[in-house]
Amino acid sequence: MNLFRLLLPALLLVACNTMDFNQIEPEPDDSPVGTGNVTLCIPQLQQEQMPTHINYAFYDMGGTRIKQVNQKLGDNHYGTANVQLDPGTYQVVVLAHSSDRNPTMTNPAKIQFSNAYRYTETFLHYTRLTVTAQPQTLDLTLDRIVSMCRFIINDPIPDTVTRMQFVYKGGSGHFSALTGLGVTKSTQTVTAPVQPGTRYSEFHLYTFLHDRTGQINLTATAVDSTGATVCQWEYESLPMARNQITGLVGCFFQDADPSETWRMIPTTYFQCPWDRDIYYTY
């Protein structure tokens, strides 16, 4: 017992030093709406196509996170957050997304999503807020900050194929809330199970570009149950733009030289229309 007592402080020190505190996100704030002095509302969420997660984060002007509220679709008051803040000026970041897990939001200049938890449609509102003794309510409009590649396979999935794997570079999995632009050079990976015999398959690949426009290099691979490659195509210098869909449409499992065509299709999601769709055939 005496030895254990001697070792306990050292064990606790090791545990603290090896824990990644930046990856620990706060639990949702379940306090009743209306008890704090700041209320944030997102009227857009009264429509269909709602994201499944909303994160509200408050930072001081030096970038230190003061408070964060996480919500999941189905929570009480989803789309409305109420917090108590001391008087002062804050940076406010509000995200709406459908990732499997909340991003790391320790630093507003580098908000991090992960390959492991899916990239999805992501909407952002960033503002600076001066808090006084008087309660205030803000109605927020969120803007889509991702670019999307819509990959469509028009021929049947072979019997041996169990999943599709997409690896793409040129965008980022992390972004700055101050600009909505990507801040790292990322290799993004998306893996999706498929059903053999399916005659039409559609996959959505999202990225945060480093500017309003950019390019990605994409490798699409059909994989069997052992992990072996059945078929693979590479697509270089695909033009992308923020709030724009670049589509790739074709017969993936047939040998054919890719040819380029263009067409425009209007779409509307989350009461926030994509600027345009650009489709290529391969």
C-alpha angles and dihedrals in degrees: 000000000000090000090051091052090051093049097043097081091049092049091050091049092052092048092051093047094050097045116099101223092182089068095055111097123193121254118253115282106242096182113133117269112256102036097098133064098243125057123184120196131186109201091184090072091071088080134074124271091054120177114242098230136044124188123194114191130180123199134180116242090267091061099255112142111240102176140354133193120195123196134187126204106271096034118127112269092012106185094027125083127184122192140168113234131177116243111279143085120296141182109234122203122184121183130185118192144136101231117141090245138023116266122246105266103176091120120037090207092058116034110176131212120180139226088230095062104040133256113248143164105309128195126191141197119183125178144146115245130196111209121204134170090277119089115243137190124207126197106209132204115205123208127210109247101179133090117218134209110201108203114197126188113198100184127073120277108248119244092249096055117094102166145009121229124199123191118182138173134190100069132063140249090208128060143181115247088209092065107011088232130125117264105189138050100245136184102216122199130195123182122187131179116235135198116235112242095029107143098200125036128176128190130184119213117189132194141168108236122216091231137011088280134025146138137256133201110220132195115192118193132184110212134194129220092275093052094254120142115252098175134354136186131183123210117193131200097003107184113238135177135188112269090010133114119223109193130201113197128178151092104299099188098049124085105244135139111249115248127190126238130164132215136159124226122177116225135179127202131166090000085290112103123217109242092235147321121242115191130196126188122219 
